[in-house]
Amino acid sequence: MVRHEEGRWDVGTKNNAVYLERISESDERLFDDLLAPEEARELAGLLTKYADKLDESEDSDESEDSDKSEDSDKSSD
């Protein structure tokens, strides 16, 4: 179980499947699903893929910001 300020994710196994549940801050069930093992692996891969894209874009934004500050340092010389 993972708890964040927006609620939490509950993940486990149930009836030879992966159980996925989203719970709100007020402990209201927002959704739940049973995934076959292969579906769960595919979902994990997609989540990882998009999380990596966000990390890469954040890294790119940070390097652009540092490039801009270097440019401003050069222009002040």
N, C-alpha and C positions, 0 to 999 in steps of 0.2 A: 504494500500500500504506500502511495506517495501523497503527502498532504501539502498543499499550497494554499495561499490565501484565497484562491478562487474555488477551492474544493479539493477533491482528491480522486485519484485513479485507484481502483482495486483490480488486481489481476491474480488469477489463480487457475487451478485445474478443476474441472467438473465433468463427469461423464465422458472421459477420454477426449476432452476439448479444452481449449484455453478460454477461461471466463474473463471478460473485460467489462468493467462497470465504472461509470463516472458518477460521482457523488458531489452535490453542491456544498457550499459552506454550511448551509442549514441542514445538512444530512439528508437532503432530498435526492432520490435516485433520478438522474437525468437520462441515462440510458444504460442498457446492458446488452451483451451479446456473447454468444458462444462461437468460437472460431476453431476450425480444424487446425491441427498443428501446422500444416503447410500455409494456410491462410494467415496464421499468426506470424510465421516467419516472413511472409511477403509484406505484411503490415509493418513489422519491425524494420524491414529493409527500406520501405518507403519513408517511415518516420526518420530513420537515420539519414537517408538521402537528403531530405528537406532540411533537417537540422544542420547538416554539413553545409548546405548551400547558404543558410543564414549565417553560419560562422564565417564562411568565406566572404560573404558580402560585408559583414562587420569588419573583418580584417582589411578588406579593400577600402572601406570607408575610413578606417583609422590610418591607413598608409596615405590616402589622399589628403587627410587632414594634416599629417606630418609633412607631406610634400608642400602644402600650402603655407605652413608656418616657415618652412625652410625658404620658400620663395620670398616671403615677406621679410625674412632676415636678410636675404641677399639684396633686396631692393632698398633697404635702409642703409646699406654700405655706401 
